[in-house]
Amino acid sequence: MLDSIKNSKIIVCLLDDIAIRWVHYLDPSKLLHIENNDYIVYKSKDCYFLYYKKDYVSLINLIKVNHTNYYHWLLIDFANVDKALKELDNLHISDFNYSIVNAMGETTFEDHPRRLLDLNNIKYYFSCCDILKKTHNNRNEISEIQNGDNVIINHLYSLIYFYVKCGFNFFEKGKLNFDIGKREPGVFLYSKNEDRSWRNYYSSNLINTNKTTIKSFSDEDAFWMGMNNNLLHTPFIVDYNSHWFNFVFETQPPFDTSNTHAKFITEKTLKTLMVETPSYILPQKETYNSLIAAGFYFLNEEFGEYNLENYEKFLIFLKTCNDNDLEVLFTKAFQKSRNNKIKLEDYIYSYKEYEIKLLING
């Protein structure tokens, strides 16, 4: 049935490749065109999307047979990915390209988890974070690879990945329309990964304000997380609506200048966008700025430019305020933060024209 499509542009992804989480939302409005035991094909306004259900070897053969179209294969991770990359990098088919998607919000190096330095024919590298390299003294630097014209960095890409990973695609769209009930005055935060000294430092500062409720993770949580770590995200729906404010740590230390850290956004920040509660977040300045530029609101804005001084102003406010001061700030911030979920969905379900044009123009 694929042979009925001719002289067209086709974006390709293996169905069991987690790149599908990013690829599928390039055009959320595309329509199902073909589905059989081998593949699913969607028709978009500018191209087709082909999701292949079998292995990469037979997909290569399928493309070779149906050679009247232009194919752009996107991948990030699946069985034998390194072997597949070598084959794709040396695949000599006219009207064919391949690109890598990195939307997972993890530290990435030029030689880990795979050696990007060995790929000569990769078309694009779409990434939610920096590409690092190790120096001779075991310090991190931004890799020269990142300066190439074929590297596309967008911190928002990870929002798409985690949106699906955490099951937020099953949420009702639009503003929350259920009654939260009585909120507790003060700030809620999760406490875990206590081996990270920088988190201990910031947690201690918050505790000393006497305006904070901390929920720690138990041995029971750790046990079941090992069975299914995605379920660990479920309680946030209640927890993040229990107080007037939330405080959220991101993965990387926010103001550390002692080394270069990969800049990215994870599900920690995404969860704050799915609830109406105003949240103070502690990410790196670059990722924070990218979120603000995209129209999202965080409680940080009420304390000036985002930096260490901003955080310290927030602490002073918590130490000196009374419940009436907290409520006034909540009322003001709530009217702004309650639009975050809509703005997030506007981005997730938008037509990603820039990325699609790169992919289909060869």
C-alpha positions in Angstrom: 0.0 0.0 0.0 3.0 2.3 0.5 3.7 2.1 -3.2 0.5 4.2 -3.8 2.4 7.2 -2.4 4.7 8.7 -5.0 6.8 11.8 -5.3 6.1 12.8 -1.7 8.0 13.7 1.4 7.8 11.1 4.2 9.0 11.5 7.8 9.9 8.1 9.2 10.2 6.6 12.7 10.2 3.2 14.1 7.1 2.7 16.3 9.1 1.3 19.2 11.6 4.1 19.1 10.9 6.6 21.9 11.6 9.3 19.3 8.0 8.7 18.4 7.0 10.9 21.4 8.6 13.9 19.7 7.8 12.9 16.1 4.1 12.4 16.6 3.6 15.9 17.9 5.3 17.6 14.9 1.8 17.7 13.5 -0.9 16.7 16.0 -3.6 17.4 13.5 -2.4 14.9 10.8 -4.9 12.3 9.7 -4.6 8.5 9.6 -4.0 7.4 6.0 -3.0 3.7 6.1 -2.6 1.1 8.8 -1.6 -2.5 8.4 0.5 -5.1 10.1 3.7 -3.5 9.0 3.3 0.3 9.4 1.0 3.2 10.1 0.9 6.2 7.7 -0.5 9.6 8.5 -1.1 12.4 6.0 -0.1 15.9 7.0 -0.6 19.1 4.9 3.0 19.1 3.7 4.2 15.5 4.0 3.4 12.0 5.3 4.4 10.3 8.5 5.4 6.7 8.4 5.6 4.7 11.7 7.1 1.3 11.1 6.1 -1.6 13.4 9.0 -4.0 12.7 12.9 -3.8 12.8 15.1 -1.2 11.2 16.6 -3.7 8.7 13.3 -4.4 7.0 12.4 -0.7 7.1 15.6 0.0 5.2 14.5 -2.6 2.6 11.1 -1.1 2.4 12.5 2.4 1.7 14.8 0.9 -1.0 11.9 -0.7 -2.8 9.7 2.4 -2.5 12.3 4.8 -3.8 10.1 7.3 -5.6 9.7 9.4 -2.4 12.0 11.5 -0.2 12.4 9.9 3.3 13.7 11.5 6.4 14.3 9.0 9.3 14.2 10.2 12.9 15.6 8.1 15.7 16.9 8.3 19.2 16.8 4.9 20.9 15.7 1.4 20.2 17.3 -2.1 20.1 20.7 -2.1 18.3 20.6 1.6 17.9 24.4 2.0 17.5 24.4 -0.7 14.8 21.5 0.9 13.0 23.2 4.3 13.1 26.3 2.9 11.4 24.1 1.4 8.7 22.0 4.6 8.2 25.2 6.7 8.2 26.5 4.7 5.3 23.2 4.2 3.5 23.5 5.4 -0.1 19.9 6.0 -1.3 18.9 9.0 -3.3 16.4 11.2 -1.5 17.1 9.8 1.9 18.4 11.5 5.1 18.4 10.6 8.8 18.5 12.8 11.9 18.7 12.2 15.7 16.2 13.5 18.2 17.4 14.0 21.8 14.3 15.2 23.8 14.9 13.2 27.0 16.3 15.9 29.4 19.5 14.1 30.3 23.2 15.1 30.2 24.6 14.3 26.8 28.2 14.2 25.6 29.6 14.1 22.1 30.8 10.5 22.8 28.0 9.3 25.2 25.5 7.7 25.0 26.8 7.3 21.4 29.7 8.7 19.5 28.3 11.6 17.5 31.9 12.2 16.3 31.7 9.1 14.2 28.6 10.1 12.2 29.5 11.7 9.0 26.2 11.9 7.2 23.7 12.9 9.9 21.4 15.6 8.6 20.3 17.2 11.9 20.6 16.7 15.6 17.5 18.1 17.4 18.2 18.4 21.0 16.6 19.7 24.2 20.0 20.2 25.8 23.6 21.0 25.3 26.2 18.6 23.9 29.2 18.5 26.2 32.7 17.1 26.0 35.3 16.3 28.6 38.5 18.3 28.8 42.0 17.0 29.7 41.3 17.9 33.4 38.0 16.1 33.4 36.0 19.3 33.2 33.0 19.9 31.0 32.8 22.2 28.0 30.3 22.7 25.2 31.3 20.5 22.3 32.3 22.1 19.0 29.6 19.9 17.5 27.0 22.2 19.0 28.2 25.1 16.9 27.3 23.3 13.6 24.5 24.4 11.4 22.9 21.0 11.7 22.4 21.2 15.5 19.0 22.5 16.6 18.8 23.3 20.3 15.4 24.0 21.8 14.8 23.5 25.6 11.1 23.0 25.0 11.5 19.7 23.2 11.7 17.9 26.5 8.3 19.2 27.4 6.9 17.1 24.5 8.8 14.0 25.6 7.8 14.1 29.2 4.2 15.1 28.4 3.7 11.7 26.9 6.0 9.8 29.3 4.0 11.0 32.3 0.6 10.4 30.6 -0.4 14.0 30.5 -1.8 13.5 27.0 -4.7 11.8 28.7 -5.6 14.9 30.8 -8.7 16.9 29.8 -7.5 19.8 27.7 -8.0 23.4 28.9 -8.2 24.9 32.3 -8.8 22.7 35.3 -12.5 22.6 36.1 -12.6 20.7 39.4 -12.9 22.1 42.9 -9.5 22.0 44.6 -11.0 22.6 48.0 -9.2 24.3 50.9 -5.5 25.0 50.3 -3.0 25.3 53.0 -1.2 28.6 53.4 2.5 28.2 52.6 4.8 26.4 50.2 4.9 22.7 49.3 7.9 20.9 48.0 9.2 17.3 47.5 12.4 16.2 49.2 14.5 13.5 47.7 18.0 12.9 46.3 19.5 14.2 49.5 22.9 13.2 48.4 23.0 16.4 46.3 24.5 18.9 48.6 23.1 21.9 46.7 19.6 20.7 47.2 20.3 20.2 50.9 21.4 23.8 51.0 18.3 25.3 49.4 16.0 22.9 51.3 17.4 24.0 54.6 16.9 27.7 53.7 13.2 27.0 52.9 12.7 25.0 56.1 14.0 27.9 58.1 11.3 30.1 56.8 8.7 28.1 58.7 6.3 28.5 55.8 7.2 25.2 54.1 5.6 21.7 54.0 8.0 19.0 52.9 7.0 15.6 51.6 9.8 13.1 51.7 9.9 9.8 49.7 9.7 6.7 51.8 11.2 3.2 51.4 7.8 2.1 50.1 8.0 4.7 47.4 11.5 3.6 46.5 10.3 -0.1 46.3 7.4 0.6 43.9 9.3 3.1 41.9 11.6 0.2 41.0 8.6 -1.6 39.6 7.2 1.3 37.6 8.8 4.6 38.0 6.2 6.4 35.9 3.7 5.9 38.8 5.9 8.1 41.0 4.5 11.1 39.1 0.9 10.4 39.9 0.6 12.0 43.4 1.6 15.4 42.1 -2.0 16.0 40.9 -3.0 16.2 44.6 0.2 17.4 46.2 0.7 20.3 43.8 -2.8 21.6 44.6 -2.6 21.3 48.3 -0.9 24.6 49.2 -0.9 28.2 47.9 2.5 27.7 46.3 4.9 25.0 45.1 8.7 25.0 45.2 10.3 22.9 42.5 13.9 21.9 42.1 15.2 21.1 38.6 17.9 18.4 38.0 20.9 20.6 37.6 22.3 23.1 40.1 20.9 26.5 39.2 23.7 28.9 40.0 26.8 26.7 39.9 29.7 28.3 38.0 32.3 25.7 39.1 31.7 23.5 36.0 29.6 23.5 32.8 26.3 21.6 33.2 24.0 20.6 30.4 21.0 22.8 30.3 17.7 21.1 30.0 14.1 20.9 31.4 12.6 17.8 32.9 9.2 16.5 34.1 9.8 18.4 37.4 9.1 21.7 35.7 6.5 20.2 33.4 4.3 19.1 36.3 4.1 22.7 37.6 2.6 23.7 34.2 -0.1 21.1 34.5 -1.6 22.6 37.7 -2.9 26.1 38.4 -0.9 26.6 41.6 1.8 29.3 41.4 5.2 27.7 41.6 8.7 29.0 42.3 11.1 26.9 40.3 14.9 26.6 40.6 16.3 25.7 37.2 19.3 27.1 35.3 18.8 30.7 34.1 19.0 29.8 30.4 16.2 27.2 30.7 14.2 29.5 32.9 14.5 32.3 30.2 13.4 29.9 27.5 10.2 29.1 29.4 9.4 32.8 30.1 10.0 33.6 26.4 7.5 30.9 25.6 4.9 32.7 27.7 4.9 30.6 30.9 4.6 32.2 34.3 6.4 31.3 37.5 6.3 32.9 41.0 10.0 33.9 40.4 8.7 36.9 38.3 7.3 38.6 41.4 10.9 39.0 42.8 12.6 40.6 39.9 15.2 39.2 37.5 15.8 35.5 38.0 19.2 34.9 39.7 20.4 34.0 43.2 19.3 37.4 44.5 15.8 36.6 43.3 15.8 33.4 45.4 17.1 35.2 48.4 14.3 37.9 48.1 11.8 35.0 48.0 13.2 33.6 51.2 13.1 37.0 52.9 9.4 37.3 51.9 8.6 33.9 53.4 10.4 34.7 56.6 8.7 38.1 57.1 5.2 37.6 55.7 2.0 36.7 57.5 -0.9 34.6 56.1 -2.6 37.7 54.7 0.6 38.6 52.8 0.7 35.1 51.4 -2.9 35.2 50.4 -2.5 38.5 48.6 0.5 37.1 46.6 -1.4 33.9 45.9 -4.4 35.7 44.5 -2.2 37.8 42.3 0.0 34.9 41.1 -2.9 32.5 40.6 -4.5 34.6 37.9 -1.2 34.2 35.9 -0.2 30.7 36.6 -3.6 29.2 35.8 -2.9 29.9 32.1 0.2 27.8 32.0 -1.6 24.5 31.2 -3.3 26.2 28.2 0.0 27.7 26.9 1.6 24.2 27.3 -1.1 22.6 25.3 -0.9 25.3 22.7 2.7 24.4 22.2 2.3 20.6 22.4 -0.5 20.6 19.9 0.9 23.2 17.5 2.1 22.5 14.0 5.9 22.5 14.3 6.5 24.3 11.0 10.2 25.1 11.5 11.1 21.5 12.3 9.0 20.0 9.5 10.4 22.3 6.9 13.9 21.3 7.9 13.0 17.6 7.6 11.1 17.7 4.3 13.4 20.1 2.4 16.3 17.6 2.3 
